[in-house]
Amino acid sequence: MAIIYEDALKAQLKAKKILPVYIITGDDGYLKQLYVNKIIGAVTDKDDIFNFQRFGAECNLQDVYDSLSQLPVMADRKCALLCDYDIEHCSKENLDRLLKLAEETADTSVLIIWFDSVETDVKKSSKFKKLMQSAEKGGGAAVLLNHRRTPELVKMLTDGASKRNCKMDSSAAKYLVETAGDDIAILKNELDKLCSYIHGGVITKETVESVCIKTPEASVYNLSRFIFTKNSGQALALLDELFFMRFEPMMILYTISSVYVDMYRVFVLKKSGMSISEISAVFGYKGREFLLDRALQNLSKMDFKRLTLSFEALTKADKALKSNGADARLVLEQLIIRLIYIVAKGEAVDKA
């Protein structure tokens, strides 16, 4: 059995098909904790001291083995949770013990190996692959729980608003994902805030703009939006806010540049006849297709000459920020004015 994802795990739990071993990993902390709790709940109660035990990173694996070897007390199965065991830096002896645990779990027990804060490279780590193979031999599975894609998050938000006796259209939900990020815990918190604010009304993009937090990255993307609408006042005011938040100048430049990279990819590949979905697949925009949609909108104000001049301005700013003694704020202010001038006039300030 290869790595499975949220849909497959959800279907298994719904069908009450509980595997003897689960390896829970991925980049979405909320989803990992949610499904760890669901698996435990399907086996036993977390407060059942006889049939559930949790082990941390510094545990003795013999204790885990002993727990799983004991028969459940007045229950069909017992459950052991091993959290954040560092397989990359443990001894070969302990790794072998863990592999054996995953492969030989008793029929009356369920082992959950949860990588909560410890990161795993599911593609490159040879130790993780060995652990996954052992779990498969033992009848278990590795579950990869990454951030949900934008359409899934939009549906979660619109459905969640409905359950809270509010209405949220998909455009407002999509805007919340774009500005607050794809962390489910944050999105749920923002949805609660929105529903409390409007008291059973309709949540619009304007409501989201007024009430919700924005990630620094979203603020920089808004900076790009002001550039394309030629709003120098708003752009410079937002840059001032980013510096007040102590946002790294190179990260501001990087995020602005990424907007132009998105545009260039769409510009070139659309010319070759590729669709947005094909471009998304080639460059790994899965779940972030809104970036390509935004790039397509921005291209209505651009042509190849403007793109070329913009990249020259971005490259010049990059070199300036990396040079000794450069005033980062002045470099970025000049960059914003140059980019706005290119959008407006189709030529560089220096050549005007």
Residue pairs with C-beta under 8 A, 6 or more apart in sequence:
1 136
1 141
3 122
3 132
3 141
3 142
3 143
3 144
4 141
4 142
4 143
4 144
5 143
5 144
5 145
6 31
6 35
6 143
6 145
6 148
8 143
9 35
9 141
9 143
9 145
12 18
12 19
13 35
13 38
13 39
13 42
16 42
18 39
18 42
18 43
18 77
18 110
19 110
19 139
19 140
19 141
20 105
20 106
20 107
20 109
20 110
20 111
20 138
20 139
20 140
21 102
21 105
21 110
21 111
21 112
21 113
21 135
21 138
21 139
21 140
21 141
22 39
22 110
22 111
22 112
22 113
22 135
22 140
22 141
22 142
22 143
23 102
23 113
23 115
23 131
23 132
23 135
23 140
23 141
23 142
23 143
24 32
24 35
24 36
24 112
24 113
24 114
24 115
24 143
24 145
25 32
25 115
25 120
25 122
25 128
25 142
25 143
25 144
25 145
26 32
26 143
26 144
26 145
26 146
27 146
27 147
28 145
28 146
28 147
28 148
28 183
28 184
29 116
29 117
29 183
29 185
30 183
30 184
30 185
30 188
31 145
31 148
31 184
32 114
32 115
32 116
32 145
33 116
35 143
35 145
36 81
36 112
36 114
37 46
39 79
39 110
39 112
40 46
40 52
40 79
40 81
40 112
43 51
43 52
43 77
43 78
43 79
43 110
44 51
44 52
44 72
44 75
44 77
44 78
44 79
45 51
45 52
46 52
48 75
50 72
50 73
50 74
50 75
50 78
51 72
51 73
51 75
51 77
51 78
51 79
52 78
52 79
52 80
52 81
53 67
53 78
53 79
53 80
53 81
54 80
54 81
54 83
55 63
55 64
55 67
55 80
55 81
55 82
55 83
55 85
56 83
56 84
57 83
57 84
57 85
57 86
57 118
59 82
59 85
61 94
61 97
61 98
61 101
62 97
64 80
64 82
64 101
64 111
65 97
65 101
67 78
67 80
67 109
68 78
68 80
68 101
68 105
68 106
68 109
68 111
69 106
69 109
70 78
71 78
71 108
72 78
72 108
72 109
76 108
77 108
77 109
77 110
78 108
78 109
78 110
79 109
79 110
79 111
79 112
80 109
80 110
80 111
80 112
81 112
81 114
82 111
82 112
82 113
82 114
83 114
83 116
84 114
84 115
84 116
84 117
84 118
85 98
85 113
85 118
86 118
87 95
87 98
87 120
87 125
87 127
87 128
87 131
88 120
88 125
88 127
90 98
95 127
95 130
98 113
98 131
99 130
99 131
99 134
100 134
101 111
102 111
102 113
102 131
102 134
102 135
102 138
102 140
103 134
103 135
103 137
103 138
104 138
105 111
105 138
105 140
111 140
113 131
113 135
120 128
121 128
122 128
122 132
122 142
122 144
131 142
132 142
135 141
135 142
136 142
147 182
147 183
147 184
147 287
148 156
148 182
148 184
148 287
149 286
149 287
150 174
150 177
150 182
150 287
150 288
150 289
150 290
153 173
153 177
153 182
153 184
153 187
154 170
154 173
154 174
154 177
156 184
156 187
157 168
157 173
157 176
157 177
157 187
157 191
158 168
158 169
158 170
158 173
160 188
160 191
161 167
161 168
161 173
161 191
161 194
161 195
161 203
162 168
164 191
164 192
164 195
165 195
165 200
166 194
166 195
166 198
166 200
166 201
166 202
166 203
167 201
167 202
167 203
168 191
168 194
168 202
168 203
169 202
169 203
169 204
171 205
172 203
172 204
172 205
172 207
172 208
174 290
175 205
175 208
175 209
176 187
176 190
176 191
176 194
176 208
176 212
177 187
177 290
178 218
178 221
178 290
179 208
179 209
179 212
179 214
179 215
179 218
180 186
180 187
180 190
180 212
180 213
180 214
180 215
180 218
181 187
181 215
181 217
181 218
182 287
186 213
190 211
190 212
190 213
193 211
193 212
194 203
194 207
194 208
194 211
194 212
195 203
197 207
197 211
198 207
214 222
216 242
216 245
216 247
216 251
217 255
219 238
219 241
219 242
219 245
219 247
220 242
220 247
220 251
220 252
220 255
220 256
221 255
221 259
221 294
222 238
223 235
223 238
223 239
223 242
223 252
223 256
223 336
224 255
224 256
224 259
224 298
226 232
226 234
226 235
226 238
227 235
227 256
227 336
227 339
227 340
227 343
228 298
228 301
228 343
230 340
230 343
230 344
232 336
232 337
232 340
235 336
235 340
236 333
236 336
239 252
239 329
239 332
239 333
239 336
242 252
243 329
249 321
249 328
249 329
249 331
249 332
250 321
252 332
253 314
253 317
253 318
253 321
253 332
253 335
256 314
256 335
256 339
257 314
257 318
259 294
259 295
259 298
260 307
260 310
260 311
260 314
262 291
262 292
262 294
262 295
263 295
263 298
263 299
263 302
263 307
264 307
264 311
265 279
265 283
265 292
265 295
266 276
266 279
266 292
266 295
266 296
266 299
267 299
267 302
267 304
267 307
269 278
269 279
269 282
270 279
270 296
274 282
276 289
276 292
276 293
276 296
277 289
279 285
279 292
280 286
280 289
280 292
285 291
285 292
301 343
302 310
302 343
303 346
305 346
306 342
306 343
306 346
309 342
309 346
309 347
309 348
310 339
310 342
312 348
313 335
313 338
313 339
313 342
313 348
314 335
314 339
316 335
317 331
317 332
317 334
317 335
320 326
320 331
321 328
321 331
337 349
338 348
338 349
338 350
341 347
341 348
341 349
341 352
342 348
342 349
345 352
